[in-house]
Amino acid sequence: MKKILVTGFVPFNGQAVNPSELLVKALEPPEGAELERLILPVEFRGAGMALEEAAGALHPDVLLSIGQAGNAPCLAVERVAVNLDSSLSADGRTLLADNSGFAPVDEPICPEGPAAYFSQLPARALVEALDAAGIPARVSYSAGTYVCNHVMYLGCRLAERYGGMSSGFVHVPFLPEQLPGPNGEDGKYSLPFPEMLKGIQLILAELAKPASTQR
Ligand code: PCA
């Protein structure tokens, strides 16, 4: 039986909830796998340490991390994590410190590590499965430079170190109740919770299949 570790995050940036935390708590173990859950702090260092500790103790076959990206119009199955921490937005106008007050700008995650890791999960196949089920989804080629990218990078690095483990990341939009205005306004998107849950549950079902985590 496969062991899947699924992680989510606590709220950040003044939000009352983080859909990723609610998802992790609501998911059912898929057929053929046992499910372990971990809620991470939105802290570069704290999240990395908690992830390493849990992965070291549990040695999961699959690590699926989930986070919120309000600019994602649908489920975004991440393909790449870069070796870069930055709290500074791409346009250089907004600095978003993590929940501990730490705000790195263009620092490597692992000075000795590669520039990037690809997800070890079958991103394209997962998006196709979501699409077939009517769940809006796409492959994403940037997980950003904030705490989610940090966790994805370290997850992929741990998977490489342990061997036999695959790791990847899915970003989800806001919940409708987190958005004051209509869906899509100001480049912010929402998706109802039942659709998100159905989508992540479907991803878990795919990942629980014996041959689904090859690169
Ligand atoms: N989203 C942030 C960090 C935590 C979360 O849920 C991100 O995209 O980096």
Boltz pocket constraint, residues with backbone or C-beta under 6 A from the ligand:
constraints:
  - pocket:
      binder: B
      contacts: [[A, 9], [A, 10], [A, 12], [A, 18], [A, 20], [A, 42], [A, 66], [A, 67], [A, 68], [A, 69], [A, 143], [A, 144], [A, 145], [A, 146], [A, 147], [A, 148], [A, 149]]
      max_distance: 6.0
